[in-house]
Amino acid sequence: MTFRYSKIAFLLLLGSSNAREVARLRNSADQRKNIRVSNKVEVDEYAAREEIDQWDRFLMSSSFSMNPAPAPAPAPSPTPDKCGLTNKERRKQLFEIISDVSTPAALTTPGTPQNQAFEWLVNDDKFRVCPEEPVCNNKAINRYVAALLYYSTEGDEWVNCNAQTSPTPAPCNPNGVKWSGGMSQPCFAGKAERWLSASDECLWCGLSCKDEEELGKAFGIPAQDPPGCYLTDIDLGANIYGLHQ
């Protein structure tokens, strides 16, 4: 068996005459140990400083910012339409006007012809009538009454010139259409537009209008200011004969 001893252990075995050498070696060993410990501390401190520097570089880089996230942009303000009104304002004003024709309860009860006609006027009518129509001051009422007539008579089932948005769009023939019972009546001359279309309601097949001046001449009524125009003739013979079964 081979025994290995450190130099200090070997000198201790030789006796006290070598005590000075032993002390020297121990002192030398302690110094080396202190150097190793000191070096380790320096290395650890260096690594710590390096890590801090790396974080500093990262935080200062353009890819990272400690600034708080920007506040969300405020919601855009409602955009006025061609009437100079927001949707909410226009709806409110139209409701006030149409409430002179139908009761508020009928207008706000889902599924009633009045509610269907009002919602069409407000949301779906591409004509986009203004509450204060500069050309015809009761244009909103005219279009509402025409739409009310359409929904009250199941206009989607008409055989001629019903709405294009109907589940079963019928042809639109100003001369009338054939059906199982014969021939429907023709539309009024030149009045051959579909119902609920973006065209003037006075051009819808089966409707005719006269302005206030014409009515005044016919009945001796003085014209009002501002002038208005009115639905005066309604003939659904061109539309409802031969409803789809």
Contacts in CASP RR format, 6 or more apart in sequence:
PFRMAT RR
TARGET T0000
AUTHOR 0000-0000-0000
METHOD contacts of the structure
MODEL  1
MTFRYSKIAFLLLLGSSNAREVARLRNSADQRKNIRVSNKVEVDEYAARE
EIDQWDRFLMSSSFSMNPAPAPAPAPSPTPDKCGLTNKERRKQLFEIISD
VSTPAALTTPGTPQNQAFEWLVNDDKFRVCPEEPVCNNKAINRYVAALLY
YSTEGDEWVNCNAQTSPTPAPCNPNGVKWSGGMSQPCFAGKAERWLSASD
ECLWCGLSCKDEEELGKAFGIPAQDPPGCYLTDIDLGANIYGLHQ
5 13 0 8 1.000
7 25 0 8 1.000
8 22 0 8 1.000
8 25 0 8 1.000
8 26 0 8 1.000
8 29 0 8 1.000
11 18 0 8 1.000
11 21 0 8 1.000
11 22 0 8 1.000
11 25 0 8 1.000
12 18 0 8 1.000
12 22 0 8 1.000
58 64 0 8 1.000
59 66 0 8 1.000
78 86 0 8 1.000
78 87 0 8 1.000
78 88 0 8 1.000
79 86 0 8 1.000
80 86 0 8 1.000
81 87 0 8 1.000
81 90 0 8 1.000
81 128 0 8 1.000
82 128 0 8 1.000
82 130 0 8 1.000
83 90 0 8 1.000
83 128 0 8 1.000
83 130 0 8 1.000
83 131 0 8 1.000
83 132 0 8 1.000
85 93 0 8 1.000
85 130 0 8 1.000
85 131 0 8 1.000
90 122 0 8 1.000
90 130 0 8 1.000
90 131 0 8 1.000
91 122 0 8 1.000
93 131 0 8 1.000
93 132 0 8 1.000
94 118 0 8 1.000
94 121 0 8 1.000
94 122 0 8 1.000
94 129 0 8 1.000
94 131 0 8 1.000
94 140 0 8 1.000
95 104 0 8 1.000
95 107 0 8 1.000
95 118 0 8 1.000
96 131 0 8 1.000
97 131 0 8 1.000
97 140 0 8 1.000
97 141 0 8 1.000
98 107 0 8 1.000
98 118 0 8 1.000
98 121 0 8 1.000
98 140 0 8 1.000
98 141 0 8 1.000
98 144 0 8 1.000
99 107 0 8 1.000
100 141 0 8 1.000
101 141 0 8 1.000
101 144 0 8 1.000
101 145 0 8 1.000
102 114 0 8 1.000
102 118 0 8 1.000
102 148 0 8 1.000
103 114 0 8 1.000
106 112 0 8 1.000
106 114 0 8 1.000
106 115 0 8 1.000
107 114 0 8 1.000
107 115 0 8 1.000
107 118 0 8 1.000
108 115 0 8 1.000
109 115 0 8 1.000
113 148 0 8 1.000
113 151 0 8 1.000
113 152 0 8 1.000
114 148 0 8 1.000
116 147 0 8 1.000
116 151 0 8 1.000
117 144 0 8 1.000
117 147 0 8 1.000
117 148 0 8 1.000
117 150 0 8 1.000
117 151 0 8 1.000
118 144 0 8 1.000
120 147 0 8 1.000
120 151 0 8 1.000
120 196 0 8 1.000
121 129 0 8 1.000
121 140 0 8 1.000
121 143 0 8 1.000
121 144 0 8 1.000
121 147 0 8 1.000
124 165 0 8 1.000
124 196 0 8 1.000
125 143 0 8 1.000
125 147 0 8 1.000
125 196 0 8 1.000
125 198 0 8 1.000
126 197 0 8 1.000
126 198 0 8 1.000
127 143 0 8 1.000
127 198 0 8 1.000
127 199 0 8 1.000
127 200 0 8 1.000
127 201 0 8 1.000
129 139 0 8 1.000
129 140 0 8 1.000
129 143 0 8 1.000
130 139 0 8 1.000
130 140 0 8 1.000
131 140 0 8 1.000
133 139 0 8 1.000
133 140 0 8 1.000
134 226 0 8 1.000
135 229 0 8 1.000
136 142 0 8 1.000
136 211 0 8 1.000
136 227 0 8 1.000
136 228 0 8 1.000
136 229 0 8 1.000
137 226 0 8 1.000
137 227 0 8 1.000
137 228 0 8 1.000
138 228 0 8 1.000
138 229 0 8 1.000
138 230 0 8 1.000
139 229 0 8 1.000
142 201 0 8 1.000
142 202 0 8 1.000
142 209 0 8 1.000
142 229 0 8 1.000
142 230 0 8 1.000
142 231 0 8 1.000
143 201 0 8 1.000
145 231 0 8 1.000
146 195 0 8 1.000
146 201 0 8 1.000
146 204 0 8 1.000
146 207 0 8 1.000
146 231 0 8 1.000
147 196 0 8 1.000
149 234 0 8 1.000
149 236 0 8 1.000
150 162 0 8 1.000
150 163 0 8 1.000
150 195 0 8 1.000
150 196 0 8 1.000
153 236 0 8 1.000
153 240 0 8 1.000
154 243 0 8 1.000
155 162 0 8 1.000
155 163 0 8 1.000
155 166 0 8 1.000
155 195 0 8 1.000
155 239 0 8 1.000
155 240 0 8 1.000
156 162 0 8 1.000
156 163 0 8 1.000
156 166 0 8 1.000
156 167 0 8 1.000
156 168 0 8 1.000
157 166 0 8 1.000
157 168 0 8 1.000
157 243 0 8 1.000
157 244 0 8 1.000
158 170 0 8 1.000
158 195 0 8 1.000
158 239 0 8 1.000
158 240 0 8 1.000
158 243 0 8 1.000
159 170 0 8 1.000
159 177 0 8 1.000
159 179 0 8 1.000
159 184 0 8 1.000
159 239 0 8 1.000
159 240 0 8 1.000
159 241 0 8 1.000
159 242 0 8 1.000
159 243 0 8 1.000
159 244 0 8 1.000
160 170 0 8 1.000
160 171 0 8 1.000
160 172 0 8 1.000
160 173 0 8 1.000
160 176 0 8 1.000
160 177 0 8 1.000
160 184 0 8 1.000
160 187 0 8 1.000
160 205 0 8 1.000
160 238 0 8 1.000
160 239 0 8 1.000
161 170 0 8 1.000
161 171 0 8 1.000
161 172 0 8 1.000
161 173 0 8 1.000
161 187 0 8 1.000
161 192 0 8 1.000
161 193 0 8 1.000
161 194 0 8 1.000
161 195 0 8 1.000
161 204 0 8 1.000
161 205 0 8 1.000
161 206 0 8 1.000
161 238 0 8 1.000
161 239 0 8 1.000
162 168 0 8 1.000
162 169 0 8 1.000
162 170 0 8 1.000
162 194 0 8 1.000
162 195 0 8 1.000
162 239 0 8 1.000
163 169 0 8 1.000
163 194 0 8 1.000
163 195 0 8 1.000
163 196 0 8 1.000
163 197 0 8 1.000
164 194 0 8 1.000
164 196 0 8 1.000
164 197 0 8 1.000
165 196 0 8 1.000
168 244 0 8 1.000
170 177 0 8 1.000
170 244 0 8 1.000
171 177 0 8 1.000
172 192 0 8 1.000
172 193 0 8 1.000
172 194 0 8 1.000
172 205 0 8 1.000
173 192 0 8 1.000
174 186 0 8 1.000
174 187 0 8 1.000
174 190 0 8 1.000
174 191 0 8 1.000
174 192 0 8 1.000
174 205 0 8 1.000
175 186 0 8 1.000
175 187 0 8 1.000
176 183 0 8 1.000
176 184 0 8 1.000
176 185 0 8 1.000
176 186 0 8 1.000
176 187 0 8 1.000
176 238 0 8 1.000
177 183 0 8 1.000
177 184 0 8 1.000
178 184 0 8 1.000
179 241 0 8 1.000
179 242 0 8 1.000
180 242 0 8 1.000
181 241 0 8 1.000
181 242 0 8 1.000
182 241 0 8 1.000
184 237 0 8 1.000
184 238 0 8 1.000
184 239 0 8 1.000
184 241 0 8 1.000
184 242 0 8 1.000
185 235 0 8 1.000
185 237 0 8 1.000
185 238 0 8 1.000
185 241 0 8 1.000
186 238 0 8 1.000
187 205 0 8 1.000
187 206 0 8 1.000
187 238 0 8 1.000
188 205 0 8 1.000
188 206 0 8 1.000
188 207 0 8 1.000
188 208 0 8 1.000
188 233 0 8 1.000
188 235 0 8 1.000
190 203 0 8 1.000
191 202 0 8 1.000
191 203 0 8 1.000
191 204 0 8 1.000
191 205 0 8 1.000
191 206 0 8 1.000
191 207 0 8 1.000
191 208 0 8 1.000
192 203 0 8 1.000
192 205 0 8 1.000
193 199 0 8 1.000
193 200 0 8 1.000
193 203 0 8 1.000
193 204 0 8 1.000
193 205 0 8 1.000
194 204 0 8 1.000
194 205 0 8 1.000
195 204 0 8 1.000
195 205 0 8 1.000
195 239 0 8 1.000
197 204 0 8 1.000
201 207 0 8 1.000
201 209 0 8 1.000
201 231 0 8 1.000
202 208 0 8 1.000
202 209 0 8 1.000
202 229 0 8 1.000
202 231 0 8 1.000
205 238 0 8 1.000
205 239 0 8 1.000
206 233 0 8 1.000
206 234 0 8 1.000
206 235 0 8 1.000
206 236 0 8 1.000
206 237 0 8 1.000
206 238 0 8 1.000
206 239 0 8 1.000
207 231 0 8 1.000
207 233 0 8 1.000
207 234 0 8 1.000
208 231 0 8 1.000
208 232 0 8 1.000
208 233 0 8 1.000
208 234 0 8 1.000
209 229 0 8 1.000
209 230 0 8 1.000
209 231 0 8 1.000
209 232 0 8 1.000
209 233 0 8 1.000
210 218 0 8 1.000
210 229 0 8 1.000
210 230 0 8 1.000
210 232 0 8 1.000
211 227 0 8 1.000
211 228 0 8 1.000
211 229 0 8 1.000
211 230 0 8 1.000
212 223 0 8 1.000
212 224 0 8 1.000
212 227 0 8 1.000
212 228 0 8 1.000
212 229 0 8 1.000
212 230 0 8 1.000
213 223 0 8 1.000
213 227 0 8 1.000
215 221 0 8 1.000
215 230 0 8 1.000
215 232 0 8 1.000
216 222 0 8 1.000
216 223 0 8 1.000
END
